[in-house]
Amino acid sequence: MKKESFQVYPLIDRKKNGGVLTAKEIKWFIQSYTENKIPDYQMSAMLMAMFIRGMDGAETAALTDAMLESGKQLKFPGKNVIDKHSTGGIGDKASFILAPIASAAGVKVPMIAGRGLGHTGGTVDKIEAVAGFTTALDLETFAKKLNEEGLVLIGQTPDIAPADRLIYALRDVTATIDSIPLITASIMSKKLAEGANGIVFDIKTGTGAFMRTTRDARALGKSLIGTSKRFKKKAVALITDMNQPLGNAVGHSNEIIESIETLKGKGPRDLTDLSVALAAHMIHLAGVEKSFEKARAKAELMVSSGKALAEFRKLLRSQGGDDRVVDDYGLLPLAKVRTEVTANRSGYVKMFQNEQIGLLLILLGGGRKAKADAIDHQVGFHFHKKIGDRVKKGEPIFTIYHHAHQQATADEIRARFLKDVLTVSVMKVKTPKLILEKLS
């Protein structure tokens, strides 16, 4: 059979002008790019055209299928193989907590995670703060570990949705991230390929999220659930607040520390509540418990009994990581210099421009300005106040962890934080609701 062939320029031009691409055209474009027959600059142009002009349901489905079919697809028997996906946010380290909770409860959790994207941190970047931990496992090892141990965490491999891996890196540096069709295709091509039988989505909304409004988050949730349904996968989506960092830690090593503290039952309330809720939905979808209420009780028991912490320790050991960090945080790389940022007025914390916090972390070296940049696991922030908290003038708001040679950068971050990020009100401020909606 003769292979379909099209010309690149007319397809980009049609999409740029608001036209619709056929499934065959999209498949050809994605396959050609994956095979290095289309250069980055033309793929970037197509991504921008898709971003600005949007894609209809059929185009989104075709893009998802093309990215999924660009690589291998795994399948696992049974209904208890459940994964979770977050659309990303500031301080979002919930995967390190909910996955061990669900695994301890009898759910098999296949995690193929990503690196930082835009102003948000990446799960793979964070876990690599643990010495020796490797996310570069082949699919055969991935499947074996899942079947035998019930929990595995790897980065995206060349075999799983390779088209997405290449496009993901481009979107990160071309301002084409927050597009519902592109996000849907990216997420679902990976989740479908990894063989999960059910997926729990955590869709962030707010100033630190790609979906700034609840309306957009709901639209993405419906798109993801609709795609899951098309492939006969069970799915639940929670729309959650990202108008401030999740938990108190932002960075890499300090987020791992906070995750371990949460598994020990000593974590921040918001991070604990969200992690337990997401894990409970995974337990429920897996059929381990027949009701969500029982699933939540099971999730809480996994933390209080220490079984979830044991699962995290086992995960570290299984993938070459130094599991002594669970007991000795000094084994994690953490910058030694601390600069405190104090409130310049008294009142109540009203708002954070949360995206700016992620950009300030990038300024410090804890994120990427270009796709080839290395991550500094040692730097980060620790927040002492959250929205709704009372603060006195001169009281610490957050602490910057940095190197001695970065003092000028830390001083710049302090000034920008007080000017552009933090809003303090004289009026009392209500603590925001964490879980806004549930879609299923």
C-alpha positions, 0 to 999 in steps of 0.5 A: 500500500502506498504511504500517504504523503503531504507537504508541511507548509500547506498544513501549517498555513491551513491551521494558522488560518483556522482550518481543520486538519484530517486524521491522516494529515495529523498522523503523517505530520506527527510520524514525520516529525518523530522520524526527523523528517520535519525540523523543530522550527516547523513543528514549533510553528504547527504547535503555535498554530494549534495553540492559537487556532485550537483543535476540534474534538476529531483533531484532538482524538487524531493527535492523541492516537498519532502520539500514542501509536508513535511508540509501544503500548503496554497492557496489564491484566486485572482492574487494579492497575491505576495511575494518577496524573497532575497537570502540574503546579507549584510545590506539587509533590503529591505523587510521592505520597499518594503512590505509596499509599495506593500501593500499600493498599493493593493498587498497582501504580505505573508511573511514567512521569515528566520533567519540569514544564514551563513554570512548574516542577517535574516529578522526575527532576525532583526524585533525582535529588535522591542519590542513585535513584534511576528513572531510566528503566526499559519497558521490560524492567518497568513491567516486571517491577510493576507486576512484582513490586506494585509500584514503579516510577520512570521517566518517559522512555524512547519507546513510550509515545516518543512523539510526545517526548519530543513535542513536550520539550518543544512546548516547554520553550515555545509558550505552547503549554496551556492548550487543552487539545495539546495537553489532552494528547500529551497526557493521554498518549502516555497514560494509555501507553503505560497500560493503566486500566484507570486514571485519577486526574488532578487538574489544577486551576489558579494563578500557578496552573496552566488552566487559570479558570475553573471553567478551563479546568473543567473543560480539560477534565471533560476532555481527559475523561472523554478520551479515557472513555473512548479507550474504555478506561475508568477515570475520575478528575478532581479540580484543585486550587493552585493559587498558592504552593501546595504544601510549604516546600518549593524546590527539589530536595526540600519537596522530597523532605516534605513528602517523607514528612507527610508519609510520616504523618507530619506533613502540611494539612493541604498536601496531606488532604489532597494526597489522601483524597487522590489515593482514595480515588485510586483505591476505589477505582481499583476495586480494593474498596467498594465505596469512596468512604472506605477507600479514604479510611484505607488510605489514612490507615496506610499512612498512620500504620507506616505502610505507605512510608515503607512502600516509599522506602522500597521504591527508592531501594528498588530503583537504586536510590539511597533509602537512608534519606528517609531517616537522614535528610542530610543525605539530600543535597540542600543549599546551605545559605538561607535568606528570609523574606519578611512581610513589609506590612501587617495583615492577612495573606490575600493572594500569591501570583503563584506562577511568579513563584515558579519563575523565581525558582527558575531564576535561582536555578531550580528550573529550566530556561532552555530545554538543555539546562541542568536542574539545581536540586539544592535550591528552593523555597520554604513558605511559612504563611499561606492564604488566610494566615495572619502576618505581622510586619517583619515576620517571615513569609518564606525562606530562600535556600541558595548558594553563597554566590547567589546572594544578589539573586536572592536579594532580587527574589526578595524584592520581586516577591514583595512587589509582584507576588505577595498581596497582604490585606488589612481585611480578614481573608478566608482560607481557600477551598482545596478540592473545588469539583469532582468529575467522573 
